[in-house]
Amino acid sequence: MMIQANKPMNSHSENNAMVKEMVHDFADRNIRPFIMEWDESQTFPIQVFKKMGELGLMGILVPPEYGGSGLGYQEYVTVITEIARVCGSIGLSLAAHNSLCSGHILTFGNEEQKKRWLPKLATAEWIGAWGLTEANTGSDAMRMNTTAVLDGDSYVINGTKNWITHGKSGNIAVVMVRTGEKGRADGISAFVVEKGTPGFTHGKKENKLGMRASETTELIFDNCRVLKTNLLGNAGEGFKQAMKILDGGRISIAALSLGIAKGAFDAAVAYSKERHQFGKAISSFQGISFKLADMATEIEAAELLIRKAAELKNQGKPVTKNSAMAKYYASEVAVRCSTEAVQIFGGYGYTKDFPVEKFYRDSKLCTIGEGTSEIQKLVIAREILK
C-alpha cells in the first residue's frame, strides 16, 4: 500500500494515525532485524529505501503530480520519528533524501526541472544527496571554495564537498557552489548534478561513531560540466535557498531526534520493569522512576515544539525560529534520554547486545548535523532580537 493524501481527506489525526501504524509495522519487519548487522558493517541498505519508495515514503512531501504522496509536515514528522525509533541511520537518510534533495528541487525548481527529477526521487528510482558543507567551511558556508565558472551554455564546477549523505550511492545531488565573490550571500548558486556526469565522483566514506548505516562521503568535482538548465532558480540565489531548505531540514533532524529519544525511552521502560534487584523491579526504585519521569517529560515537550514548527511550515508561515528551537531542544533531549537509558541498563547498556548503546551513539549527530546546537542558539537569538 502506498501512502497518499486521502481524497476526501480524513481528519489530520486519523490520517496521521494511519501513517504511524503503517510505518511502525514496516520498520518492525524490514529494519529492526538488521540494524546491528548494518551498523557493524556500515552497510547502506539501499534495498530498504527502494521498498520505502514503493510505499511513498521517499516522496512524502512531493505532490502526486510528480509521483509523490502529497502529505504535509505533520505526517512527515510522524514518518521520520517512527523510523528513527527503530534505527537512527535509516531515519537520517530518509530525512536527507526528502527534505534536502527533493525538498530543494520542489521548492526552487522550475516546472521542467520538477518533472525531470522529482518522479525518480519520489519513487526511490533515484536516491538524492545535498551538498553545502566543505572541509573548512561548516557553519561558515559563505566562504566555500568549490566554484562554478560559466563557459558558454554550461558551468564548470571544481572543488570538494564533505559530510554528504548518500555521496557514493546517490544518483543525483543538489550542490551549492560559489559563482561570485567569496563571503557574499549572493555569490553562491545551486545546481543539480546527476551521477555519471564526467568529472563528478565521490571520495572517501567516513568511518563514523554512529549513524553508521547512513552513508557519508565526499563529493568531488574535477572540471565537471553541467548545463545552465541544471541551475535552480537564478545565479546568486543558492545561499538563500539553502537557508530556507535548512529551516525545513531542522524539523527533520528534530523529528529524527524525537524518534531516537523515544526508542531509547521505550527500551529503558521495558528493561526497568524486567530487571530485578533486591527482590523487586528496578522501576520501583525512585532513582530509576525519576529518570523515566524526566525523560518522558522532555520527550513530550520536544514533540510539542516539533509539531508547532511543522504546523507553521504547513501553513507557509515563517518557521526559522521555531524550527531552530525544535531542532536544538529535541537533539539535546535525544542525547540526554539515550544517556539515561544506558545508565538504567547499567553494564548491559554498554554492550551491543542491547539497543540503547546504538541510540546513544546515533543521538550525538543530531546536535551537530544541519547546524550545531550553538548555531541554533545564534539563530534563535537573532530571531527574537529583531
Buried (B, 14 or more C-beta within 10 A) or exposed (E): EEBBBEEEEEEEEEBBEBBBEBBBEBBEEBBEEBBBEBBEEBBBBBEBBBBBBEBBBBBBBBBBEBBBBBBBBBBBBBBBBBBBBBBBBBBBBBBBBBBBBBBBBBBBBEEEBBEBBBBBBBBBEBBBBBBBBBEEBBEEBBEBBBBBEEEEEBBBBBBBBBBBBBBBBBBBBBBBBBBBEEEEBBBBBBBBBBBEBEBBBBBEBBEBEBBBBBBBBBBBBEEBBBEEEBBBBEBBBBBBBBBBBBBBBBBBBBBBBBBBBBBBBBBBBEBBEEBEEEEEBBBBBEEBEEBBEBBBEBBEEBBEBBBBBBBBBBEEEEBBBBBBBBBBBBBBBBBBBBBBBBBBBEEBBBEEEBBBBBBBBBBBBBBBBBBBBEBBBEBBEEBEEE
